Amino acid sequence: MIPPNDPDPRWDTSIEGPDISHIVIEDDEPVDNIYSEKQQRLLTEPLYSSWAGPVDEDGRRRPFIATANVGVFMTTHEPPLVPDALLSVDVHLHPEAAREKKHQTYFIWEFGKPPDVVIEVVSNKKGGELTRRKRGYEKMGVPYFIVWDPERLLRERELMAYAISPVGYIPMTSAELMRLPGLSLRPWEGVYEGMQARWLRYFDGDEPIATGAERAEAERERAEAEKARAEAEKARAEAEKARADRLAALLREHGLSDER
């Protein structure tokens, strides 16, 4: 880890960025509802808990950041778009991201690229996901724009995925077609943090990327299975020893020996 006072070689501190003193990067507005809040977390937390990032051609893991409800600014004079979740690959958080305003949101000029994936979760018909927001992300050049509409408030489909092209966004038949190695977005039915619902989740191959709780539960089950296996092996060894002891006692009783 690079000490706070030691400049990160990935960031050139000699380059002065634009004036952002007038920009509001947070307004403390609450999220829509409990489902939306949990869905946002399900689209970020598992990536940090269980995904090491995509692999490059040399077999090395590529860095990434995943955030929820963080503004994406294209310029200093345009209002941001605030996706419910985003994923950006081949970028790093600045060492001063916890302290300096200019590193605390997604300024495209700071990261040098737009996010790779932005996701909007539909909770009503007023969000403009397929109009204003779609046009905004298209202008930013975001490669993949995903709309998750579990209640089908906007259209008959619950999942709508778009890929950028020279003529703008074009619909994808599936969010599984994103060109991020092994990574896809798919509907998933199940319980997350005590809520049974239909969710949107990242998958790596055919398996959903596990949450921290799922990893802990899987580890607990693995440990219990290992313990059961060890206990069964111990019981088998004890039973084998008892059988051998009985055979030896029977042989001695008849004046014989089990030595070979």
C-alpha beads as a LAMMPS data file, in Angstrom:
LAMMPS data file: protein, C-alpha beads

260 atoms
259 bonds

1 atom types
1 bond types

-500.0 500.0 xlo xhi
-500.0 500.0 ylo yhi
-500.0 500.0 zlo zhi

Masses

1 110.0

Atoms # bond

1 1 1 0.000 0.000 0.000
2 1 1 1.323 3.435 -0.894
3 1 1 1.639 5.771 2.120
4 1 1 -0.732 8.780 1.980
5 1 1 2.134 11.259 1.601
6 1 1 3.941 9.270 -1.073
7 1 1 2.495 10.220 -4.512
8 1 1 0.984 7.302 -6.400
9 1 1 2.937 6.928 -9.653
10 1 1 -0.364 6.373 -11.469
11 1 1 -1.412 9.962 -10.732
12 1 1 0.526 12.905 -12.157
13 1 1 0.163 15.591 -9.494
14 1 1 1.925 18.149 -11.675
15 1 1 -1.143 18.433 -13.923
16 1 1 -3.658 20.930 -12.642
17 1 1 -7.290 19.908 -13.146
18 1 1 -10.264 22.209 -13.822
19 1 1 -11.841 24.346 -11.107
20 1 1 -14.545 22.269 -9.386
21 1 1 -15.236 24.550 -6.416
22 1 1 -18.758 25.260 -7.729
23 1 1 -19.674 21.606 -8.265
24 1 1 -21.950 19.831 -5.791
25 1 1 -20.926 16.184 -5.692
26 1 1 -23.431 15.004 -3.054
27 1 1 -26.881 16.159 -1.973
28 1 1 -27.653 13.599 0.765
29 1 1 -30.929 12.581 -0.862
30 1 1 -32.136 9.146 0.283
31 1 1 -32.422 6.171 -2.049
32 1 1 -35.833 5.197 -3.403
33 1 1 -36.739 2.194 -1.267
34 1 1 -35.344 -0.775 0.618
35 1 1 -35.270 -3.011 -2.447
36 1 1 -33.353 -0.415 -4.478
37 1 1 -30.854 0.107 -1.664
38 1 1 -30.200 -3.621 -1.391
39 1 1 -30.054 -4.030 -5.157
40 1 1 -27.419 -1.322 -5.386
41 1 1 -25.299 -3.083 -2.784
42 1 1 -25.731 -6.435 -4.536
43 1 1 -24.235 -4.831 -7.648
44 1 1 -21.121 -3.595 -5.852
45 1 1 -20.242 -5.517 -2.678
46 1 1 -19.807 -8.984 -4.274
47 1 1 -17.283 -7.575 -6.745
48 1 1 -15.045 -6.546 -3.850
49 1 1 -15.777 -9.671 -1.800
50 1 1 -15.338 -12.335 -4.451
51 1 1 -14.102 -10.949 -7.785
52 1 1 -10.474 -10.164 -8.426
53 1 1 -11.146 -8.304 -11.664
54 1 1 -10.856 -9.440 -15.290
55 1 1 -7.643 -11.029 -16.521
56 1 1 -5.465 -9.372 -19.151
57 1 1 -3.623 -11.138 -21.966
58 1 1 -0.653 -11.793 -19.670
59 1 1 -2.813 -13.436 -17.011
60 1 1 -2.685 -10.466 -14.655
61 1 1 -5.745 -9.154 -12.855
62 1 1 -6.917 -5.736 -14.014
63 1 1 -7.906 -3.200 -11.323
64 1 1 -11.447 -1.871 -11.053
65 1 1 -13.781 0.258 -8.991
66 1 1 -17.493 -0.356 -8.373
67 1 1 -19.736 2.252 -6.771
68 1 1 -23.419 2.852 -6.057
69 1 1 -25.238 6.181 -6.254
70 1 1 -22.093 8.153 -7.141
71 1 1 -22.251 10.960 -9.695
72 1 1 -20.564 10.706 -13.087
73 1 1 -19.432 14.107 -14.416
74 1 1 -18.562 14.542 -18.072
75 1 1 -17.668 18.257 -17.818
76 1 1 -17.563 20.917 -15.110
77 1 1 -20.546 22.811 -16.547
78 1 1 -23.001 19.938 -16.991
79 1 1 -24.957 18.265 -14.181
80 1 1 -23.916 14.708 -13.410
81 1 1 -25.798 11.523 -14.017
82 1 1 -26.012 9.356 -10.913
83 1 1 -26.375 5.681 -11.823
84 1 1 -27.594 3.217 -9.241
85 1 1 -24.374 1.281 -9.821
86 1 1 -21.314 1.484 -12.022
87 1 1 -18.263 -0.594 -12.802
88 1 1 -15.060 0.818 -14.269
89 1 1 -12.099 -1.392 -15.171
90 1 1 -8.424 -0.400 -15.436
91 1 1 -8.803 2.505 -13.025
92 1 1 -7.602 3.163 -9.484
93 1 1 -8.968 5.218 -6.641
94 1 1 -6.751 8.172 -5.906
95 1 1 -4.797 7.890 -2.616
96 1 1 -6.554 11.065 -1.419
97 1 1 -10.071 9.905 -2.394
98 1 1 -11.174 9.921 1.243
99 1 1 -10.102 13.545 1.759
100 1 1 -10.073 15.618 -1.431
101 1 1 -13.268 16.640 -3.217
102 1 1 -11.732 16.356 -6.682
103 1 1 -11.205 12.631 -6.122
104 1 1 -14.470 11.811 -4.330
105 1 1 -16.779 11.302 -7.298
106 1 1 -16.460 10.004 -10.848
107 1 1 -14.994 12.873 -12.835
108 1 1 -14.343 11.372 -16.264
109 1 1 -11.344 13.673 -16.792
110 1 1 -9.825 12.394 -13.524
111 1 1 -10.175 8.704 -14.378
112 1 1 -9.381 9.214 -18.052
113 1 1 -12.401 7.230 -19.273
114 1 1 -16.125 6.766 -18.646
115 1 1 -17.282 3.794 -16.569
116 1 1 -17.521 0.512 -18.489
117 1 1 -20.969 -0.357 -17.152
118 1 1 -23.710 1.804 -15.675
119 1 1 -26.864 0.274 -14.221
120 1 1 -30.173 1.951 -13.511
121 1 1 -32.764 0.268 -11.270
122 1 1 -36.307 1.348 -12.139
123 1 1 -38.549 2.135 -9.168
124 1 1 -41.094 4.403 -10.878
125 1 1 -41.938 5.868 -14.282
126 1 1 -40.329 9.251 -13.615
127 1 1 -36.614 8.419 -13.687
128 1 1 -36.043 8.909 -17.408
129 1 1 -33.959 5.748 -17.642
130 1 1 -34.792 5.140 -21.313
131 1 1 -34.813 8.801 -22.358
132 1 1 -32.746 11.466 -20.608
133 1 1 -30.397 9.090 -18.828
134 1 1 -29.878 6.875 -21.838
135 1 1 -28.988 9.903 -23.969
136 1 1 -26.630 11.179 -21.276
137 1 1 -24.684 7.939 -20.922
138 1 1 -24.585 7.626 -24.699
139 1 1 -23.028 11.110 -24.916
140 1 1 -20.475 10.112 -22.280
141 1 1 -19.551 7.056 -24.332
142 1 1 -20.314 4.534 -21.588
143 1 1 -19.815 1.142 -23.298
144 1 1 -22.691 -0.671 -21.584
145 1 1 -25.936 0.774 -20.274
146 1 1 -28.154 -1.619 -18.304
147 1 1 -31.722 -0.964 -17.154
148 1 1 -33.145 -3.334 -14.537
149 1 1 -36.926 -3.071 -14.328
150 1 1 -38.142 -6.015 -12.194
151 1 1 -41.715 -4.697 -12.051
152 1 1 -41.757 -4.006 -15.815
153 1 1 -42.865 -0.421 -15.283
154 1 1 -41.323 0.873 -18.522
155 1 1 -41.603 -2.038 -20.911
156 1 1 -42.544 -5.703 -21.002
157 1 1 -38.964 -6.750 -20.388
158 1 1 -37.332 -6.672 -16.982
159 1 1 -33.769 -6.379 -18.296
160 1 1 -32.721 -4.026 -21.073
161 1 1 -29.100 -3.848 -22.162
162 1 1 -27.422 -1.494 -24.623
163 1 1 -23.949 -1.391 -26.131
164 1 1 -22.323 1.716 -27.543
165 1 1 -21.676 1.835 -31.290
166 1 1 -20.656 4.479 -33.841
167 1 1 -24.342 5.368 -34.205
168 1 1 -25.112 5.399 -30.476
169 1 1 -26.624 2.745 -28.250
170 1 1 -27.890 -0.437 -29.842
171 1 1 -29.935 -3.017 -27.917
172 1 1 -28.210 -6.231 -26.879
173 1 1 -30.146 -9.469 -26.790
174 1 1 -28.603 -10.168 -23.396
175 1 1 -26.425 -8.483 -20.795
176 1 1 -24.368 -11.677 -20.936
177 1 1 -22.762 -10.299 -24.096
178 1 1 -20.686 -7.620 -22.350
179 1 1 -17.092 -7.838 -23.467
180 1 1 -15.638 -8.023 -19.994
181 1 1 -14.006 -11.460 -19.775
182 1 1 -16.237 -13.924 -17.932
183 1 1 -18.491 -11.208 -16.532
184 1 1 -22.208 -10.910 -17.219
185 1 1 -25.367 -9.538 -15.623
186 1 1 -28.331 -11.859 -15.173
187 1 1 -31.613 -12.022 -13.255
188 1 1 -31.454 -14.139 -10.117
189 1 1 -34.266 -15.279 -7.851
190 1 1 -33.414 -15.724 -4.200
191 1 1 -32.941 -14.295 -0.739
192 1 1 -30.509 -11.432 -0.234
193 1 1 -30.105 -9.912 3.219
194 1 1 -33.365 -11.455 4.351
195 1 1 -35.416 -10.254 1.359
196 1 1 -36.838 -12.745 -1.127
197 1 1 -37.014 -11.104 -4.557
198 1 1 -35.864 -11.136 -8.130
199 1 1 -32.488 -9.453 -8.358
200 1 1 -29.917 -8.440 -10.932
201 1 1 -26.513 -9.966 -10.228
202 1 1 -23.082 -10.174 -11.736
203 1 1 -22.059 -13.649 -12.844
204 1 1 -18.571 -14.951 -13.496
205 1 1 -19.108 -17.768 -15.958
206 1 1 -22.164 -19.760 -14.886
207 1 1 -22.062 -18.844 -11.188
208 1 1 -23.210 -15.641 -9.466
209 1 1 -20.342 -13.737 -7.896
210 1 1 -20.742 -14.491 -4.211
211 1 1 -21.498 -11.889 -1.596
212 1 1 -19.324 -11.744 1.505
213 1 1 -22.083 -13.491 3.467
214 1 1 -22.348 -16.229 0.833
215 1 1 -18.595 -16.740 0.894
216 1 1 -18.654 -16.992 4.685
217 1 1 -21.551 -19.467 4.563
218 1 1 -19.800 -21.536 1.898
219 1 1 -16.648 -21.553 4.023
220 1 1 -18.665 -22.578 7.091
221 1 1 -20.279 -25.421 5.150
222 1 1 -16.896 -26.469 3.785
223 1 1 -15.415 -26.474 7.302
224 1 1 -18.368 -28.467 8.640
225 1 1 -18.067 -30.955 5.782
226 1 1 -14.351 -31.282 6.459
227 1 1 -15.048 -31.775 10.158
228 1 1 -17.689 -34.413 9.392
229 1 1 -15.265 -36.144 7.025
230 1 1 -12.531 -36.131 9.695
231 1 1 -14.941 -37.460 12.325
232 1 1 -16.138 -40.183 9.955
233 1 1 -12.531 -41.135 9.233
234 1 1 -11.774 -41.188 12.942
235 1 1 -14.830 -43.381 13.615
236 1 1 -13.814 -45.704 10.771
237 1 1 -10.275 -45.988 12.167
238 1 1 -11.612 -46.664 15.673
239 1 1 -14.008 -49.297 14.339
240 1 1 -11.163 -50.926 12.400
241 1 1 -8.988 -50.929 15.511
242 1 1 -11.809 -52.419 17.603
243 1 1 -12.315 -55.138 14.978
244 1 1 -8.597 -55.912 14.971
245 1 1 -8.536 -56.009 18.781
246 1 1 -11.468 -58.446 18.832
247 1 1 -9.775 -60.676 16.264
248 1 1 -6.526 -60.658 18.222
249 1 1 -8.380 -61.522 21.453
250 1 1 -10.212 -64.395 19.701
251 1 1 -6.964 -65.781 18.312
252 1 1 -5.307 -65.603 21.730
253 1 1 -8.288 -67.386 23.234
254 1 1 -7.642 -70.298 20.904
255 1 1 -3.914 -70.242 21.454
256 1 1 -3.205 -68.717 18.103
257 1 1 -1.427 -65.581 16.997
258 1 1 -2.383 -63.060 14.336
259 1 1 1.292 -62.308 13.626
260 1 1 2.359 -62.957 10.098

Bonds

1 1 1 2
2 1 2 3
3 1 3 4
4 1 4 5
5 1 5 6
6 1 6 7
7 1 7 8
8 1 8 9
9 1 9 10
10 1 10 11
11 1 11 12
12 1 12 13
13 1 13 14
14 1 14 15
15 1 15 16
16 1 16 17
17 1 17 18
18 1 18 19
19 1 19 20
20 1 20 21
21 1 21 22
22 1 22 23
23 1 23 24
24 1 24 25
25 1 25 26
26 1 26 27
27 1 27 28
28 1 28 29
29 1 29 30
30 1 30 31
31 1 31 32
32 1 32 33
33 1 33 34
34 1 34 35
35 1 35 36
36 1 36 37
37 1 37 38
38 1 38 39
39 1 39 40
40 1 40 41
41 1 41 42
42 1 42 43
43 1 43 44
44 1 44 45
45 1 45 46
46 1 46 47
47 1 47 48
48 1 48 49
49 1 49 50
50 1 50 51
51 1 51 52
52 1 52 53
53 1 53 54
54 1 54 55
55 1 55 56
56 1 56 57
57 1 57 58
58 1 58 59
59 1 59 60
60 1 60 61
61 1 61 62
62 1 62 63
63 1 63 64
64 1 64 65
65 1 65 66
66 1 66 67
67 1 67 68
68 1 68 69
69 1 69 70
70 1 70 71
71 1 71 72
72 1 72 73
73 1 73 74
74 1 74 75
75 1 75 76
76 1 76 77
77 1 77 78
78 1 78 79
79 1 79 80
80 1 80 81
81 1 81 82
82 1 82 83
83 1 83 84
84 1 84 85
85 1 85 86
86 1 86 87
87 1 87 88
88 1 88 89
89 1 89 90
90 1 90 91
91 1 91 92
92 1 92 93
93 1 93 94
94 1 94 95
95 1 95 96
96 1 96 97
97 1 97 98
98 1 98 99
99 1 99 100
100 1 100 101
101 1 101 102
102 1 102 103
103 1 103 104
104 1 104 105
105 1 105 106
106 1 106 107
107 1 107 108
108 1 108 109
109 1 109 110
110 1 110 111
111 1 111 112
112 1 112 113
113 1 113 114
114 1 114 115
115 1 115 116
116 1 116 117
117 1 117 118
118 1 118 119
119 1 119 120
120 1 120 121
121 1 121 122
122 1 122 123
123 1 123 124
124 1 124 125
125 1 125 126
126 1 126 127
127 1 127 128
128 1 128 129
129 1 129 130
130 1 130 131
131 1 131 132
132 1 132 133
133 1 133 134
134 1 134 135
135 1 135 136
136 1 136 137
137 1 137 138
138 1 138 139
139 1 139 140
140 1 140 141
141 1 141 142
142 1 142 143
143 1 143 144
144 1 144 145
145 1 145 146
146 1 146 147
147 1 147 148
148 1 148 149
149 1 149 150
150 1 150 151
151 1 151 152
152 1 152 153
153 1 153 154
154 1 154 155
155 1 155 156
156 1 156 157
157 1 157 158
158 1 158 159
159 1 159 160
160 1 160 161
161 1 161 162
162 1 162 163
163 1 163 164
164 1 164 165
165 1 165 166
166 1 166 167
167 1 167 168
168 1 168 169
169 1 169 170
170 1 170 171
171 1 171 172
172 1 172 173
173 1 173 174
174 1 174 175
175 1 175 176
176 1 176 177
177 1 177 178
178 1 178 179
179 1 179 180
180 1 180 181
181 1 181 182
182 1 182 183
183 1 183 184
184 1 184 185
185 1 185 186
186 1 186 187
187 1 187 188
188 1 188 189
189 1 189 190
190 1 190 191
191 1 191 192
192 1 192 193
193 1 193 194
194 1 194 195
195 1 195 196
196 1 196 197
197 1 197 198
198 1 198 199
199 1 199 200
200 1 200 201
201 1 201 202
202 1 202 203
203 1 203 204
204 1 204 205
205 1 205 206
206 1 206 207
207 1 207 208
208 1 208 209
209 1 209 210
210 1 210 211
211 1 211 212
212 1 212 213
213 1 213 214
214 1 214 215
215 1 215 216
216 1 216 217
217 1 217 218
218 1 218 219
219 1 219 220
220 1 220 221
221 1 221 222
222 1 222 223
223 1 223 224
224 1 224 225
225 1 225 226
226 1 226 227
227 1 227 228
228 1 228 229
229 1 229 230
230 1 230 231
231 1 231 232
232 1 232 233
233 1 233 234
234 1 234 235
235 1 235 236
236 1 236 237
237 1 237 238
238 1 238 239
239 1 239 240
240 1 240 241
241 1 241 242
242 1 242 243
243 1 243 244
244 1 244 245
245 1 245 246
246 1 246 247
247 1 247 248
248 1 248 249
249 1 249 250
250 1 250 251
251 1 251 252
252 1 252 253
253 1 253 254
254 1 254 255
255 1 255 256
256 1 256 257
257 1 257 258
258 1 258 259
259 1 259 260
